Amino acid sequence: MTGFNLNKVKRHFTELLSTRFTMREANQLMRILLEDLFGIDLKQELLYPELRIDELQHATLEEAVNKLLKGMPIQYVTGIARFDDLVLHVDESVLIPRPETEGLVNHALKGFPHDRPLRVWDVGTGSGCVAIAVAKRLPQAKVLAFDIDEHALNTARHNAALNQVDVELVRDDVLAPTSEQWHHPVDLVISNPPYVREQERSTMEPTVLDFEPHIALFVPDDDPLRFYRQILQLALPQLTPTGAVWFEINEAMGEEMLQLCQSMDLQGNLYVDFAGKTRFCCVNFS
Ligand code: GLN
């Protein structure tokens, strides 16, 4: 018989993974690898207990397990991340979408009507997760997604196509803007900009530090709110009277965010994420 018995293969690689992960994690990782690499889910395994994989699949699995053992996040290993019921492609040019950011989208869309056209900006779109989730939930909206990085925009473009939504992608540096797209009215601005201070580097997981794009994570210690200030400056002249700006923020910077809003004569409100950490700031005129 050709190929490899799946049960034996699973046992072998799960054992290897358990040198770095707990048994529970190792089992979960194997599940994700089989499903996201080969489309073999638990149901298939149960239906076909004698399932076999071929040489190429075996080699693919071996390579994937080696990457996991080196600390690479599973989403980069498989190239697949899940966000808000979407399946997205990710690579190391973009941050892996976080569950907190699903909370950002939920909050931001709560107050907005679903039946009339809205203009939405996602500033610093990365994989496109926020922009695509918004476009999916508000089919009438015109969604613009900005990013400085060409690779990230290609990934976001691919993801928009994969999820069959229309998102307009704009390459621009929000800190030195040149696009004329910033000069049109907008109803809702959402952004999860870089917000980890350099001084927080030592507290971060090696899997994040070694693999995720630093350009999407870090801000200088002496000006950690630079992106928020700049986005507000760009958005405010264009924001419609009932519009809002929703930010994901550093849990340690809530007070500073409110001060920033106050200094610009704006109303800021803080919200917590699922873990109870101050994670979102809504800014508007009222
Ligand atoms: N929440 C991310 C982290 O802790 C940071 C995301 C960001 O900087 N926007 O790694």
Boltz pocket constraint, residues with backbone or C-beta under 6 A from the ligand:
constraints:
  - pocket:
      binder: B
      contacts: [[A, 98], [A, 192], [A, 193], [A, 194], [A, 195], [A, 196], [A, 208], [A, 216], [A, 217], [A, 218], [A, 248]]
      max_distance: 6.0
